[in-house]
Amino acid sequence: MLHSHLLDAARAISDEVVALRRAIHAEPELGLHTPRTRDKVRAALADLPLTWREGPSTTGMVATLQGGSPGRHVLLRGDMDALPMPEETGLPFASQIQGAMHACGHDAHTAMLAGAARVLAARQAELQGTVSFMFQPGEEGHHGARFMLDDGLIGGEGFGPLPDAAFALHVMPNARHGLVAGRAGPLMAAADQFEIMVTGAGGHASMPHQTHDPVPVACEIVLGIQTLVTRQFNAHDPVVVTVARIEGGTAHNVIADFATLKGTMRTLSPRHRAKLHAALDQLAKGIAAAHGLSAEVRIIEGFPVTICDAKAVAFGERVTEGLLGPGAWQTLPAPIMGAEDFSYVLEMVPGAMFFLGVAEDGADWNSCCGIHSPRMMVDEAVLPRGTALLAGLAEEFLASGF
């Protein structure tokens, strides 16, 4: 296999990868602008023969490695931003930034991608084509991948050809040590927010007949949403709608003028996503009108469905088992209803995202804290496997395609 020595090469630089991960972890940054993280990556890779591109919208960057001969073009992506939450791990390199933590593993993603760049740069002469390394901020709800696409950092209309394939890894702290998992088709859901304002006419709580009370109408909308999901959508193409907040009124004896509902919508197909948006608007306005009130529905679009190309997933399985051995791969039986903005890349480029188990070796991984937990941990002994896998995906694709 072309990548038979990549795992040894990744292990040889594991100290560098771990050091970069810890440096990023200690200084987490939020949103579309992560300049300290960008500078750490640039410094770590400054000696490599890479061409760098940055855009105006974010501190994201794409580093390109030209192989020794022309050929295909493959993209590898790692995200760089953290979450607005405290850290409770007690690690010696825990976050030094109050209210910010790398609780989704982006520090590890970035470090493994930097490691893959170093491993592949050492084999530059043997590479047949081009590898792009996408260091992306703003994954945590900020649409960083879309901004980088719009800035032309990856290619597209007016910016040159897009890559021929794209891959990303995401760590899972509550999955078996070193396991790689994926699936063809929908891997993660589209995630949209909604806000519904029910407007009536307030007054004294002892005389509701002289008002148009929005609170019971809002409650009826909540119940109506449950029926909407189970009776208008095929259970084999799942839809999840959660009303996470309901608010109205100012005092125990005052009927409010309005009540608001806020929540999330998760869908696994573009068709159901569009249908749900329209159905929610119709439902809320119809229930409100039936009671003589009005409702306005605002939908804040999040990430699209993360859809993995079947050939790319089969390719990823072959590379994983060739590099890490039999049993290293697991096909997921069902999608995950979380969301991921690598979906923007996969809308334009065939490819896949894979999960990498980073529970401590031998641990009861079912009991490990999951992503977005203030106590989320990464077993750094897994990082060479992720580094080698990213490098192997790139090298094998350049050599043979899907």
Secondary structure, 3 states (H helix, E strand, C coil): CCCCCHHHHHHHCHHHHHHHHHHHHHCCCCCCCCHHHHHHHHHHCCCCCCEEEECCCCCCEEEEEECCEEEEEEEEEEECCCECCCCCCCCCCCCCCCCCECCCCHHHHHHHHHHHHHHHHCCHHHCEEEEEEEEECCCCCCCHHHHHHHCCCCCECCCECCCCEEEEEEEECCCCCCCEEECCEEEECEEEEEEEEEECECEECCCHHHCECHHHHHHHHHHHHHHHHHHHCCCCCCEEEEEEEEEECCCCCEECCEEEEEEEEEECCHHHHHHHHHHHHHHHHHHHHHCCCEEEEEEECCCCCEEECHHHHHHHHHHHHHHHCCCCEEECCCCECCCCCCHHHHCCCCEEEEEEECCCCCCCHHHCCCCCCCCCCCCHHHHHHHHHHHHHHHHHHHHHCC
